[in-house]
Amino acid sequence: MKETVATESGLSRIHPATNGRGAAPQAIRDDATTREIPARPWPVFDWPRRLFQLVFRMVPYPTKPRLIKIGSPNRKSPVLVTTNYDLTVRRVCRALAGTDCYLLVAPAGGLDVWCAAGGGRFSIDSIISIIKTSRIAEIVDHRRLLLPELSASGINMFDLKRRTGWIGIFGPVEIEDVPEFLKTKHKTETMTRVTFTVLQRLEMAVAMWGSLTLRFTLFPALIFGWRAGLWFGLTVALFSLAISLGCFVVPGKTFVQKSGVLALIGYAVTLGILSYLDQATPFEAVKWATLIGFASFLAGTAFPSYSPYWPCGYSKLFYGSCDLQLEVIETQCIGCGVCDNVCPVECFALTDQKKMEFVNPKVCVGCGACVLQCPTDAIINEVAEEHLRQATCS
């Protein structure tokens, strides 16, 4: 989540950290151009685009909204929906190799599923747009759409049915699990939960380093010289790697605090090296304190937006407080389990009274999918309710 990715989601966990595994499709037909797109897993001429999407993952990279035929679908074949983020579309097509289906690429500003849904770019309106322009209703006999689970924070399945006549079904978090889900028609517990593997964390570390160095290297270079800019880039890389790999073990309530712990360790080691080299002058001490402090602060504030687990908000980053505090109203809950089905972590459990209970608030990523999808409005955000009461009183 938090591209969930998607975490690539997440189905971008990459929120952005999705990992597209599987063989490349033999042939993907693009209805917009009525031509065959050859399967080229790693074409030489395509490496600049792939490198750019790895290093600058958070930069929107749109592809054309369209209908893609994967395999040899017929009028009963499933219809999947994703956003028009180029990397997401390529990974979805690769994961669905051997599956006969239709893929609707909806306009979402070139963002991954997690970010686009949370930011309002991947919405019912964008789905309506691609349904109409692709004319998918004339191609299939059914009216079912398989949606990425990480889009549940922005697309209400009941409103989708009311406005379009199509039934929205939230599939697995990871696109690699979709073929199995289509075969069994059953979503297991593991299919509903995001993960953040070491490989995904390494991928996000590279993406975070690319974004931060591109935006902020100029400042230390202007203050301390161009060599300091190079050292700053290396320092950002080290902190991006350390905070990504140590996100679960480094002490600290927030990631600003975690990065502060790493900064103190890094600065102590740096001073030791400078002293050993007999270069521990006041200027060098100030320079490295600035470089390390700035790099650690940037890594600590940026990391949640590159992860599928932690919400990105300044109150959460600095103080540990959250803008989302959920409560289930027992009298309104019907025990349908929709909240648990769309929760990317494991916040809910069924009680003995067949009611859902918010049992694990510490792992809540604050996506709000459960609040949006609850058919009886049994889940409320106590923080929002308190703000509303204060506004009413004042």
Secondary structure as UniProt FT lines:
FT   TURN            13..14
FT   STRAND          27..30
FT   TURN            31..34
FT   STRAND          35..38
FT   HELIX           44..46
FT   HELIX           47..55
FT   TURN            56..58
FT   STRAND          66..70
FT   TURN            75..76
FT   STRAND          79..83
FT   HELIX           86..95
FT   TURN            96..98
FT   STRAND          101..106
FT   TURN            109..110
FT   HELIX           113..118
FT   TURN            119..120
FT   HELIX           124..134
FT   HELIX           136..138
FT   STRAND          144..147
FT   HELIX           149..151
FT   TURN            152..154
FT   HELIX           157..164
FT   STRAND          167..170
FT   HELIX           175..177
FT   HELIX           178..184
FT   HELIX           190..192
FT   HELIX           198..216
FT   HELIX           218..224
FT   HELIX           226..245
FT   TURN            246..249
FT   HELIX           255..276
FT   TURN            277..278
FT   HELIX           282..302
FT   HELIX           303..306
FT   HELIX           314..319
FT   STRAND          326..328
FT   TURN            330..332
FT   HELIX           338..342
FT   STRAND          348..350
FT   TURN            352..353
FT   STRAND          356..358
FT   HELIX           361..363
FT   HELIX           369..373
FT   TURN            375..376
FT   STRAND          379..381
FT   HELIX           382..393
//
